[in-house]
């Protein structure tokens, strides 16, 4: 262990007053710039919290805490009142909308939801773009026919098990 390492290990104890420097250690501190800088840093660090606990006044701290609690309680009441007012205003607006809407005429025409969605739905099907109108009509008619359970001669995929069917579908997807 070098002199620098030994001094570095003893610095905290000397700074706290638990030990003192020997003559050789004082000589080394005077000659070694690195150890001198480290000793100055340790001395500064040991004095950092000296006056922290003395500046607190318990009565002033308690008064500040009580003021803060009272202010938070008051602000909470104001917030609850504001939300109550907003809730009443929203309820009044809904009631007014319902009441005035009921007086403006008879029943409104309701369009089925599926029709409105289907009218806006745009699914590109490039496979169908090359079909003639008669062919497209034929495809649409077969889509409207009910599905008959069981396998037929026109259904070559009907006799496949789940794994085989999954492989066929994966090959179709590309």
Secondary structure in CASP SS format (residue, H / E / C, confidence):
PFRMAT SS
TARGET T0000
AUTHOR 0000-0000-0000
METHOD secondary structure of the structure
MODEL  1
X C 1.00
X C 1.00
X H 1.00
X H 1.00
X H 1.00
X H 1.00
X H 1.00
X H 1.00
X H 1.00
X H 1.00
X H 1.00
X H 1.00
X H 1.00
X H 1.00
X H 1.00
X C 1.00
X C 1.00
X C 1.00
X C 1.00
X C 1.00
X C 1.00
X C 1.00
X H 1.00
X H 1.00
X H 1.00
X H 1.00
X H 1.00
X H 1.00
X H 1.00
X H 1.00
X H 1.00
X C 1.00
X H 1.00
X H 1.00
X H 1.00
X H 1.00
X H 1.00
X H 1.00
X H 1.00
X H 1.00
X H 1.00
X H 1.00
X H 1.00
X H 1.00
X H 1.00
X H 1.00
X C 1.00
X C 1.00
X C 1.00
X C 1.00
X C 1.00
X C 1.00
X C 1.00
X C 1.00
X C 1.00
X C 1.00
X C 1.00
X H 1.00
X H 1.00
X H 1.00
X H 1.00
X H 1.00
X H 1.00
X H 1.00
X H 1.00
X H 1.00
X H 1.00
X H 1.00
X H 1.00
X H 1.00
X H 1.00
X H 1.00
X H 1.00
X H 1.00
X H 1.00
X H 1.00
X H 1.00
X H 1.00
X H 1.00
X H 1.00
X H 1.00
X H 1.00
X H 1.00
X H 1.00
X H 1.00
X H 1.00
X H 1.00
X H 1.00
X H 1.00
X H 1.00
X H 1.00
X H 1.00
X H 1.00
X H 1.00
X H 1.00
X H 1.00
X H 1.00
X H 1.00
X H 1.00
X H 1.00
X H 1.00
X H 1.00
X H 1.00
X C 1.00
X C 1.00
X C 1.00
X C 1.00
X C 1.00
X C 1.00
X C 1.00
X C 1.00
X C 1.00
X H 1.00
X H 1.00
X H 1.00
X H 1.00
X H 1.00
X H 1.00
X H 1.00
X H 1.00
X C 1.00
X C 1.00
X C 1.00
X C 1.00
X C 1.00
X H 1.00
X H 1.00
X H 1.00
X H 1.00
X C 1.00
X C 1.00
X C 1.00
X H 1.00
X H 1.00
X H 1.00
X H 1.00
X H 1.00
X H 1.00
X H 1.00
X H 1.00
X H 1.00
X H 1.00
X H 1.00
X H 1.00
X C 1.00
X C 1.00
X C 1.00
X C 1.00
X C 1.00
X C 1.00
X C 1.00
X C 1.00
X C 1.00
X C 1.00
X C 1.00
X C 1.00
X C 1.00
X C 1.00
X C 1.00
X C 1.00
X C 1.00
X H 1.00
X H 1.00
X H 1.00
X H 1.00
X H 1.00
X H 1.00
X H 1.00
X H 1.00
X H 1.00
X H 1.00
X H 1.00
X H 1.00
X C 1.00
END
